[in-house]
Amino acid sequence: MSTTAKKWLFDVGEACRAIASFSAGRTFADYKDSELMRAATERKFEIIGEALGKLRDRDPAVFANIKEGAAIIGFRNRLIHGYDSVDDAIVWDIVQHKLPALKKTVDRLLKTLG
């Protein structure tokens, strides 16, 4: 794996950790009521999607290990281009149910491929 691919994976892992930190001990109501929390979470998801897009284009073999990688990139695009129709419930569901698996995968890749 190239140094650049490692950097993108590192960026994804750091963004995952940040989102987990933002949401720790919080509820959906907290998320919905906090513009700051929503903006920070969405920004970190944008970073995740952008980094995975670069990884997909430049190291497809590593990207192939990211379950739902294309959907994650699509989610990033939705956040940026469809900013006015983002469903907070969907974002929160992803934070709660999908983000931990992505973080685990990225950590494993960095450890085993690194």
PyRosetta script that sets phi, psi and omega in degrees:
from pyrosetta import init, pose_from_sequence

init()
pose = pose_from_sequence("MSTTAKKWLFDVGEACRAIASFSAGRTFADYKDSELMRAATERKFEIIGEALGKLRDRDPAVFANIKEGAAIIGFRNRLIHGYDSVDDAIVWDIVQHKLPALKKTVDRLLKTLG")
pose.set_psi(1, 137.1)
pose.set_omega(1, -178.0)
pose.set_phi(2, -73.1)
pose.set_psi(2, 161.0)
pose.set_omega(2, 176.0)
pose.set_phi(3, -60.7)
pose.set_psi(3, -38.0)
pose.set_omega(3, 179.5)
pose.set_phi(4, -65.6)
pose.set_psi(4, -41.5)
pose.set_omega(4, 177.4)
pose.set_phi(5, -62.3)
pose.set_psi(5, -40.8)
pose.set_omega(5, 177.5)
pose.set_phi(6, -61.4)
pose.set_psi(6, -41.1)
pose.set_omega(6, 179.4)
pose.set_phi(7, -62.4)
pose.set_psi(7, -44.3)
pose.set_omega(7, 179.2)
pose.set_phi(8, -62.5)
pose.set_psi(8, -42.9)
pose.set_omega(8, 177.3)
pose.set_phi(9, -63.6)
pose.set_psi(9, -41.0)
pose.set_omega(9, 177.1)
pose.set_phi(10, -59.3)
pose.set_psi(10, -44.7)
pose.set_omega(10, 178.9)
pose.set_phi(11, -60.7)
pose.set_psi(11, -40.8)
pose.set_omega(11, 177.5)
pose.set_phi(12, -62.8)
pose.set_psi(12, -47.0)
pose.set_omega(12, 180.0)
pose.set_phi(13, -60.5)
pose.set_psi(13, -42.9)
pose.set_omega(13, 178.8)
pose.set_phi(14, -64.5)
pose.set_psi(14, -39.9)
pose.set_omega(14, 178.1)
pose.set_phi(15, -66.3)
pose.set_psi(15, -39.3)
pose.set_omega(15, 176.1)
pose.set_phi(16, -60.8)
pose.set_psi(16, -45.6)
pose.set_omega(16, 179.9)
pose.set_phi(17, -62.6)
pose.set_psi(17, -39.7)
pose.set_omega(17, 179.4)
pose.set_phi(18, -63.5)
pose.set_psi(18, -46.5)
pose.set_omega(18, 179.2)
pose.set_phi(19, -61.4)
pose.set_psi(19, -42.5)
pose.set_omega(19, 178.6)
pose.set_phi(20, -60.9)
pose.set_psi(20, -38.5)
pose.set_omega(20, 178.2)
pose.set_phi(21, -66.5)
pose.set_psi(21, -43.7)
pose.set_omega(21, 179.4)
pose.set_phi(22, -60.0)
pose.set_psi(22, -36.6)
pose.set_omega(22, -171.5)
pose.set_phi(23, -96.0)
pose.set_psi(23, -8.4)
pose.set_omega(23, -177.3)
pose.set_phi(24, -59.2)
pose.set_psi(24, 126.1)
pose.set_omega(24, 178.1)
pose.set_phi(25, 72.3)
pose.set_psi(25, 8.6)
pose.set_omega(25, -178.8)
pose.set_phi(26, -102.9)
pose.set_psi(26, 160.2)
pose.set_omega(26, 177.3)
pose.set_phi(27, -111.1)
pose.set_psi(27, 170.7)
pose.set_omega(27, 175.2)
pose.set_phi(28, -60.2)
pose.set_psi(28, -38.3)
pose.set_omega(28, 178.3)
pose.set_phi(29, -61.4)
pose.set_psi(29, -41.0)
pose.set_omega(29, 176.7)
pose.set_phi(30, -60.1)
pose.set_psi(30, -45.3)
pose.set_omega(30, -179.0)
pose.set_phi(31, -60.9)
pose.set_psi(31, -49.0)
pose.set_omega(31, -176.4)
pose.set_phi(32, -63.9)
pose.set_psi(32, -33.7)
pose.set_omega(32, -176.9)
pose.set_phi(33, -83.5)
pose.set_psi(33, -10.0)
pose.set_omega(33, -175.3)
pose.set_phi(34, -112.5)
pose.set_psi(34, 105.2)
pose.set_omega(34, 176.9)
pose.set_phi(35, -60.5)
pose.set_psi(35, -38.1)
pose.set_omega(35, 179.8)
pose.set_phi(36, -63.1)
pose.set_psi(36, -45.5)
pose.set_omega(36, 179.7)
pose.set_phi(37, -64.8)
pose.set_psi(37, -42.7)
pose.set_omega(37, 178.9)
pose.set_phi(38, -63.3)
pose.set_psi(38, -46.0)
pose.set_omega(38, -178.4)
pose.set_phi(39, -63.8)
pose.set_psi(39, -43.2)
pose.set_omega(39, -179.6)
pose.set_phi(40, -65.7)
pose.set_psi(40, -42.9)
pose.set_omega(40, 179.9)
pose.set_phi(41, -63.9)
pose.set_psi(41, -47.3)
pose.set_omega(41, 179.8)
pose.set_phi(42, -62.8)
pose.set_psi(42, -39.0)
pose.set_omega(42, 178.7)
pose.set_phi(43, -62.2)
pose.set_psi(43, -42.4)
pose.set_omega(43, 179.6)
pose.set_phi(44, -66.8)
pose.set_psi(44, -36.0)
pose.set_omega(44, 174.7)
pose.set_phi(45, -65.5)
pose.set_psi(45, -35.4)
pose.set_omega(45, 176.2)
pose.set_phi(46, -62.5)
pose.set_psi(46, -42.2)
pose.set_omega(46, 177.8)
pose.set_phi(47, -62.9)
pose.set_psi(47, -44.4)
pose.set_omega(47, 178.4)
pose.set_phi(48, -57.6)
pose.set_psi(48, -49.8)
pose.set_omega(48, -178.5)
pose.set_phi(49, -64.4)
pose.set_psi(49, -39.3)
pose.set_omega(49, 179.9)
pose.set_phi(50, -67.1)
pose.set_psi(50, -45.4)
pose.set_omega(50, 179.4)
pose.set_phi(51, -62.6)
pose.set_psi(51, -41.6)
pose.set_omega(51, 179.3)
pose.set_phi(52, -69.1)
pose.set_psi(52, -32.6)
pose.set_omega(52, 175.3)
pose.set_phi(53, -62.9)
pose.set_psi(53, -42.4)
pose.set_omega(53, 177.5)
pose.set_phi(54, -66.3)
pose.set_psi(54, -41.3)
pose.set_omega(54, 178.3)
pose.set_phi(55, -62.0)
pose.set_psi(55, -44.2)
pose.set_omega(55, 178.5)
pose.set_phi(56, -57.8)
pose.set_psi(56, -43.2)
pose.set_omega(56, -176.2)
pose.set_phi(57, -75.3)
pose.set_psi(57, -29.7)
pose.set_omega(57, -172.5)
pose.set_phi(58, -111.7)
pose.set_psi(58, -16.4)
pose.set_omega(58, 177.7)
pose.set_phi(59, -147.6)
pose.set_psi(59, 69.2)
pose.set_omega(59, -175.0)
pose.set_phi(60, -59.0)
pose.set_psi(60, -29.2)
pose.set_omega(60, -179.8)
pose.set_phi(61, -65.3)
pose.set_psi(61, -40.5)
pose.set_omega(61, 177.7)
pose.set_phi(62, -72.7)
pose.set_psi(62, -42.7)
pose.set_omega(62, 179.7)
pose.set_phi(63, -58.3)
pose.set_psi(63, -32.9)
pose.set_omega(63, -178.8)
pose.set_phi(64, -59.6)
pose.set_psi(64, -19.0)
pose.set_omega(64, 179.0)
pose.set_phi(65, -81.5)
pose.set_psi(65, -8.8)
pose.set_omega(65, -177.3)
pose.set_phi(66, -92.4)
pose.set_psi(66, 106.1)
pose.set_omega(66, 178.9)
pose.set_phi(67, -62.3)
pose.set_psi(67, 133.2)
pose.set_omega(67, 179.9)
pose.set_phi(68, 62.4)
pose.set_psi(68, 28.4)
pose.set_omega(68, -179.4)
pose.set_phi(69, -56.0)
pose.set_psi(69, -45.0)
pose.set_omega(69, -179.9)
pose.set_phi(70, -64.2)
pose.set_psi(70, -38.3)
pose.set_omega(70, 178.6)
pose.set_phi(71, -66.2)
pose.set_psi(71, -35.7)
pose.set_omega(71, 178.6)
pose.set_phi(72, -65.1)
pose.set_psi(72, -42.9)
pose.set_omega(72, 177.3)
pose.set_phi(73, -64.0)
pose.set_psi(73, -41.5)
pose.set_omega(73, 176.7)
pose.set_phi(74, -62.1)
pose.set_psi(74, -37.0)
pose.set_omega(74, 177.5)
pose.set_phi(75, -63.5)
pose.set_psi(75, -41.7)
pose.set_omega(75, 176.5)
pose.set_phi(76, -59.1)
pose.set_psi(76, -45.3)
pose.set_omega(76, -179.8)
pose.set_phi(77, -62.7)
pose.set_psi(77, -39.0)
pose.set_omega(77, 178.9)
pose.set_phi(78, -64.2)
pose.set_psi(78, -42.4)
pose.set_omega(78, 179.6)
pose.set_phi(79, -62.0)
pose.set_psi(79, -40.5)
pose.set_omega(79, -176.6)
pose.set_phi(80, -79.3)
pose.set_psi(80, -49.9)
pose.set_omega(80, -172.7)
pose.set_phi(81, -89.1)
pose.set_psi(81, -22.1)
pose.set_omega(81, 179.0)
pose.set_phi(82, -114.4)
pose.set_psi(82, 33.8)
pose.set_omega(82, -175.5)
pose.set_phi(83, -50.4)
pose.set_psi(83, -29.5)
pose.set_omega(83, -176.0)
pose.set_phi(84, -84.4)
pose.set_psi(84, -1.0)
pose.set_omega(84, 179.5)
pose.set_phi(85, -132.5)
pose.set_psi(85, 25.7)
pose.set_omega(85, 178.0)
pose.set_phi(86, -71.2)
pose.set_psi(86, 131.7)
pose.set_omega(86, 179.0)
pose.set_phi(87, -95.2)
pose.set_psi(87, 112.2)
pose.set_omega(87, -178.1)
pose.set_phi(88, -57.8)
pose.set_psi(88, -34.3)
pose.set_omega(88, -179.9)
pose.set_phi(89, -64.9)
pose.set_psi(89, -37.5)
pose.set_omega(89, 178.7)
pose.set_phi(90, -68.9)
pose.set_psi(90, -43.7)
pose.set_omega(90, 178.6)
pose.set_phi(91, -59.9)
pose.set_psi(91, -46.8)
pose.set_omega(91, -178.9)
pose.set_phi(92, -62.9)
pose.set_psi(92, -40.2)
pose.set_omega(92, 177.7)
pose.set_phi(93, -61.3)
pose.set_psi(93, -40.9)
pose.set_omega(93, 178.5)
pose.set_phi(94, -65.0)
pose.set_psi(94, -42.4)
pose.set_omega(94, 177.7)
pose.set_phi(95, -57.6)
pose.set_psi(95, -45.3)
pose.set_omega(95, -174.5)
pose.set_phi(96, -77.9)
pose.set_psi(96, -35.5)
pose.set_omega(96, -169.7)
pose.set_phi(97, -114.0)
pose.set_psi(97, -21.4)
pose.set_omega(97, -176.5)
pose.set_phi(98, -113.5)
pose.set_psi(98, -32.2)
pose.set_omega(98, -177.0)
pose.set_phi(99, -60.2)
pose.set_psi(99, -42.8)
pose.set_omega(99, -179.6)
pose.set_phi(100, -58.7)
pose.set_psi(100, -38.4)
pose.set_omega(100, 179.0)
pose.set_phi(101, -67.4)
pose.set_psi(101, -39.3)
pose.set_omega(101, 177.8)
pose.set_phi(102, -63.2)
pose.set_psi(102, -45.6)
pose.set_omega(102, 179.4)
pose.set_phi(103, -59.4)
pose.set_psi(103, -43.5)
pose.set_omega(103, 179.7)
pose.set_phi(104, -62.6)
pose.set_psi(104, -43.7)
pose.set_omega(104, 178.9)
pose.set_phi(105, -62.1)
pose.set_psi(105, -46.5)
pose.set_omega(105, -178.6)
pose.set_phi(106, -64.1)
pose.set_psi(106, -44.0)
pose.set_omega(106, 178.0)
pose.set_phi(107, -60.3)
pose.set_psi(107, -41.2)
pose.set_omega(107, 179.0)
pose.set_phi(108, -64.9)
pose.set_psi(108, -44.8)
pose.set_omega(108, 179.4)
pose.set_phi(109, -60.3)
pose.set_psi(109, -44.9)
pose.set_omega(109, -179.8)
pose.set_phi(110, -63.4)
pose.set_psi(110, -35.5)
pose.set_omega(110, -179.4)
pose.set_phi(111, -74.8)
pose.set_psi(111, -44.4)
pose.set_omega(111, -174.1)
pose.set_phi(112, -86.4)
pose.set_psi(112, -30.5)
pose.set_omega(112, -177.9)
pose.set_phi(113, -95.0)
pose.set_psi(113, -14.7)
pose.set_omega(113, -171.0)
pose.set_phi(114, -73.9)
pose.dump_pdb("model.pdb")
